[in-house]
Amino acid sequence: MGPARGECYVEFVTRAELHRIVDDLPDESLDAAAMLLARASDPVLVGLEAAPLDDEPVTEEDRMAADEGWAAYRRGEAVDLDDFRAEREANG
């Protein structure tokens, strides 16, 4: 059987149970449900979401690099995403 109302995780659900859950959704939840189902049909996203969390400790070197990156951003030295893509395409 599928999840009870308010439960978030189930071990296994049949298509029929999933249809019942969708049919029981209030109208204001349909857009959110559609986005979640679309994500669930993308094998790349499914793989990424199933990957273990990065559990490596943040080093002082990591912190310093992040701080410098944010400082450069605040100084206006960030590269626009479109410019980055164009430069990457030009350099192959």
N, C-alpha and C positions, 0 to 999 in steps of 0.2 A: 504494500500500500504506500502511497505517496506521503509527503509530509503533512502533518496537521497544520492548521492555520497558525501562522506565526513561527513555524520551524523553518530554519534556513538550509539545513543540509540533510540529504538523504543518501543512503548507501546505494540504492537502486530504485529506479522508477520506470514503469512501463509507459508506452506511448499513450495508452488509454488514461492512465493516471495523470500524465502530463497534460493531456487534452482537458481533463476535468479541472485541473488547477488553473489552466488558462481560461477556461469557460467561467470559473468562479471569480476571476479578477474584476475589481471595479474598473469602470471606464478610465478613471484617472491614472491607473497603473499600466495601461496598455502600451504606451510609448516606451516606458522603462523596460517592460517585459520584452518588447520587440527588440530593443537594443541588446539586452542580455542574450536572447536567443540567437541573434545575428552573430554576436561574439562567440557563442558556443559552437557555431557552425564553421568558424575559421580555424583550421588546424594549427596555424602558427600561433594565434592567440591562446588556444587551448594548451599548447605546449609551453608557452611562456608562463601562463597562469599556474601550470602544474609544476613548474621548476621550483626547486628549493630556494628559500630566501638566502641572500648573501649573508653568511654569518661570520665573515672575516672581520676582525676588529679594525676600526679606523685608526690608522697610524698618525703620528705627528706630521709626517710628510704629507699624508692625505689631507689633513686639516690645513696645512700651510698652502697646499696647491689650491684647495677650495677657496680659502680666504683670498688668495691672489686673484683667482678667477672672478670672485664677486667684486673685489676692489676694481679690477679692470672694467667690469660691467658698469659699476657706478661712475667710473671716469668717462664713460661713453665709448669705450674701446671694444665693445661687443661687435661681432660680425653679424650682419643681417643674414637670416637664413637663406634668402634668395641669392644674395651675393656669394655665400658659402657654396651653395649648390652650383652656381654658374662657374665659380673658380674650380670646383672639384670636377665638373664636366670638362672644362677646358684642359685640365691637367691629366685627364683620363684616370 
